[in-house]
């Protein structure tokens, strides 16, 4: 009886991880090191300075202090660039 319950609890946990993991946002700080393509889709080379980057992570630029970013409206504190659609490391696609 406890084996069935343990199995059920594990299945429920895995389902929740799969569902909620797609909705979770993992904050990270990126440093751009190269631009491989400037138009749709933009392809950038970056170093992850802190945090975790995953496919689906939204990319946002935040205004820090009085730094002027041309595309941002006055008073805006952030600008969404897009989302991470794929990740490569040493020319190999990561999942």
GICOR-V859857 format. One record per residue. N is the residue number from 1. D_CENTER is the distance of its C-alpha to the mean C-alpha in whole Angstrom. Layout:
BEGIN
N&D_CENTER  N&D_CENTER
END
This chain:
BEGIN
1&41  2&39  3&37  4&37  5&35  6&33  7&32  8&31  9&29  10&27  11&26  12&25  13&23  14&21  15&21  16&20  17&17  18&16  19&16  20&14  21&12  22&11  23&11  24&9  25&7  26&6  27&7  28&8  29&10  30&10  31&14  32&14  33&17  34&18  35&18  36&19  37&19  38&19  39&20  40&18  41&16  42&15  43&14  44&14  45&14  46&12  47&13  48&11  49&13  50&12  51&10  52&7  53&5  54&5  55&6  56&5  57&2  58&5  59&6  60&10  61&13  62&15  63&19  64&20  65&24  66&26  67&24  68&24  69&22  70&24  71&21  72&21  73&24  74&26  75&25  76&21  77&19  78&16  79&15  80&12  81&11  82&10  83&7  84&6  85&9  86&10  87&10  88&14  89&15  90&19  91&19  92&18  93&15  94&13  95&13
END
